[in-house]
């Protein structure tokens, strides 16, 4: 999937420390997909066997995430990246921590604030990077 240079530049501008170019691009792609509710793009970026903990502490699956975006139950209205840190763990795994200011409508209720996504990106057999695990939580006092 091709990504506008401006989207990648926006993400690159908030990198702290070592940048992994592939992951900067993946973070830009997942941000764009969330904002557009692009289920096909999210499907390509998220591993089938995802382990992801939401802000309520519950585990969510890829199928649940795609359904929430596809039905409009979750709608990203604003996603402003503030800080992106990455830590490679070998050649095929990178942990990312993205802090962003979000406005998200969840089942008709507006939720706003600073949130941090921790994602584990793994290069799968076809060479594509996908989120295999992660967590999102509110950043208190931000």
For each residue, the residues with C-beta under 8 A, 3 or more apart:
1: 29 41 44
2:
3: 7 8 25 28 29 32
4: 7 8
5: 8 9
6: 9 10
7: 3 4 10 11 28 29 31 32
8: 3 4 5 11 12 24 25 28
9: 5 6 12 13
10: 6 7 13 14 28 81
11: 7 8 14 15 24 25 27 28 31 81 84
12: 8 9 15 19 24
13: 9 10
14: 10 11 81 82 83 84
15: 11 12 19 24 84 85 86
16: 83 84 85
17: 85 86
18: 86 87 88
19: 12 15 24 86
20: 23 24 86 88 94
21: 24 25
22: 25 26 94 129
23: 20 26 27 86 94 96 121 129
24: 8 11 12 15 19 20 21 27 28 84 86
25: 3 8 11 21 22 28 29
26: 22 23 29 30 45 121 129
27: 11 23 24 30 31 81 84 96 98 119
28: 3 7 8 10 11 24 25 31 32
29: 1 3 7 25 26 32 33 41 45
30: 26 27 33 34 41 42 45 131
31: 7 11 27 28 34 35 79 81 100
32: 3 7 28 29 35 36 38 41
33: 29 30 36 37 38 41 42 45
34: 30 31 37 42 69 76 79
35: 31 32 76 79
36: 32 33 41
37: 33 34 69 70 72 75 76
38: 32 33 41 42 69
39: 42 43 66 69 70
40: 43 44
41: 1 29 30 32 33 36 38 44 45
42: 30 33 34 38 39 45 46 65 66 69
43: 39 40 46 62 66
44: 1 40 41 128 130
45: 26 29 30 33 41 42 129 130 131
46: 42 43 50 62 65 66 130 131
47: 50 62 122 124 130 131 132
48: 62
49: 62 132
50: 46 47 60 61 62 65 131 132 133 134
51: 59 132 133 134
52: 59 60 61 65 131 133 134 135 136
53: 57 58 59 60 134 135 136
54: 57 58 59 60 135 136
55: 115 136 137 138
56:
57: 53 54
58: 53 54
59: 51 52 53 54
60: 50 52 53 54 64 65
61: 50 52 64 65
62: 43 46 47 48 49 50 65 66
63: 66 67
64: 60 61 67 68
65: 42 46 50 52 60 61 62 68 69
66: 39 42 43 46 62 63 69 70
67: 63 64 70 71 73
68: 64 65 71 73 74
69: 34 37 38 39 42 65 66 72 74
70: 37 39 66 67
71: 67 68
72: 37 69 75
73: 67 68 106 107
74: 68 69 104 105 106
75: 37 72 104 105
76: 34 35 37 79 102 103 104
77: 103 104 105 110
78: 101 102 103 112
79: 31 34 35 76 100 101 102
80: 100 101 102
81: 10 11 14 27 31 84 98 99 100
82: 14 99 100 101 114
83: 14 16 97 98 99
84: 11 14 15 16 24 27 81 96 97 98 99
85: 15 16 17 96 97
86: 15 17 18 19 20 23 24 94 95 96 97
87: 18 94 95 96
88: 18 20 91 93 94
89: 93 94 95
90: 93
91: 88 123
92: 122 123
93: 88 89 90 120 121 122 123
94: 20 22 23 86 87 88 89 120 121 129
95: 86 87 89 118 119 120 121
96: 23 27 84 85 86 87 117 118 119 121
97: 83 84 85 86 116 117 118
98: 27 81 83 84 116 117 119
99: 81 82 83 84 114 115 116 139 142
100: 31 79 80 81 82 114 115 116 117
101: 78 79 80 82 112 113 114
102: 76 78 79 80 111 112 113 114 115
103: 76 77 78 110 111 112
104: 74 75 76 77 110 111 112
105: 74 75 77 108 109 110 111
106: 73 74 109 111
107: 73
108: 105
109: 105 106
110: 77 103 104 105
111: 102 103 104 105 106
112: 78 101 102 103 104
113: 101 102 138 139 142
114: 82 99 100 101 102 138 139 142
115: 55 99 100 102 136 137 138 139
116: 97 98 99 100 136 137 139
117: 96 97 98 100 134 135 136
118: 95 96 97 134 135 136
119: 27 95 96 98 131 133 134
120: 93 94 95 131 132 133 134
121: 23 26 93 94 95 96 129 130 131 132
122: 47 92 93 129 130 132
123: 91 92 93 127 128 129
124: 47 127 128 129 130
125:
126:
127: 123 124
128: 44 123 124
129: 22 23 26 45 94 121 122 123 124
130: 44 45 46 47 121 122 124
131: 30 45 46 47 50 52 119 120 121 134
132: 47 49 50 51 120 121 122
133: 50 51 52 119 120
134: 50 51 52 53 117 118 119 120 131
135: 52 53 54 117 118
136: 52 53 54 55 115 116 117 118
137: 55 115 116
138: 55 113 114 115
139: 99 113 114 115 116 142
140:
141:
142: 99 113 114 139
